[in-house]
């Protein structure tokens, strides 16, 4: 099923309701503010992606102009804010990714922004060093670090300068995948943990398993790059090491495979409660990283584990129908819906298709509270709109490279 084209996972009245909710959240075409927040996570680039996808799925309604308007407003916001990192969700990488997504084939909407991402990526690699050990997650993660920047560069890997920069990112992540005296290089010592609550839970340092801030993000990028023929020395071995670390960190329950959010240097999780069924932490995001690793390595056991982990996440939710769950892409129902839709596309699994319909139903049931979530990509309406469009139409969701789901 890996080469199948994208098709809607929702049908009939459920698909119609999903499209209706997406359009209602988008509202009518209207003037765009002159300047908006420049970050992808909660600012203009995420809105540009949402309106662009609306224009692709439901053309002729004026949303294309809004997409371009929000991208331009984000650029002006970045100019006012001043120098920024090349990070994907909080830096210039998000503007560059949105520009690449909106551009017509062969065009480059914001070449200056792209060049700045390349320049600052090189500086970040140098700052990381040749043999990093014990680094802040923001240095390498998908949200702020090298993994997110690499996800953007992977979109442009056919271009020589982008490919060269991507090679340096991949080499840095290969180095981070190793260990010293049994402790992974990519662990975060206590002095680099900025959150007091996390530092109290992990006084000896922490290793994050999640997709947003942990080792699943680098695993997904390294694996996706292999699958399109972009490799550096040691990359395959790095994928094997990171995947093995996730496999050994499982804490299965009656529903199936599961993972803690974070563990200490000794591999033991803290008593911080069960990781949620989301993209950023827990089974769904980790499952996608393992699927991409299994595809890159041609390892059927990893792909099988990934499917079982995602099904287990849905079973846990079904066992707790009254549990409070957020709505967004990052740690909510929209993210679970879209991860599941990606798996349905790859596997054709009937149980996962039913699970996707269940997630869509829960999201539709949250219609009254959605406006309070804000407009953002990761946690708000823009992300919900994108997930609904992907589930209800046959239009490929190229925007989800920003989540490293493909």
Secondary structure, DSSP 8 states (H G I E B T S, - for coil): -TT-----S--HHHHHHHHHHHHHHH-S-----S-----TTTSHHHHHHHHHHHHHHS-SSSHHHHHHHHHHHHHHHHHHH------TTTSHHHHHHHHHHHS-TT--TTHHHHHHHHHHHHHHHHHH-SS--S--HHHHSTTTSHHHHHHHHHHTTTSHHHHHHHHHHHHHHHHHT-EETTEETT-B-GGG---HHHHHH-TT-BEE-STTTSHHHHHHHHHHHHHTT---TTHHHHHHHHHHHHHHTB--BTTB--B-SEE-TTS-B-SS----SSSSSSHHHHHHHHHHHHHHHT-HHHHHHHHHHHHHHHHHHHHTTT---B-STTTBHHHHHHHHHHHHHHH--HHHHHHHHHHHHHHHHTHHHHGGG-S-SSSSHHHHHHHHHHHHSSS--GGGGGGT--
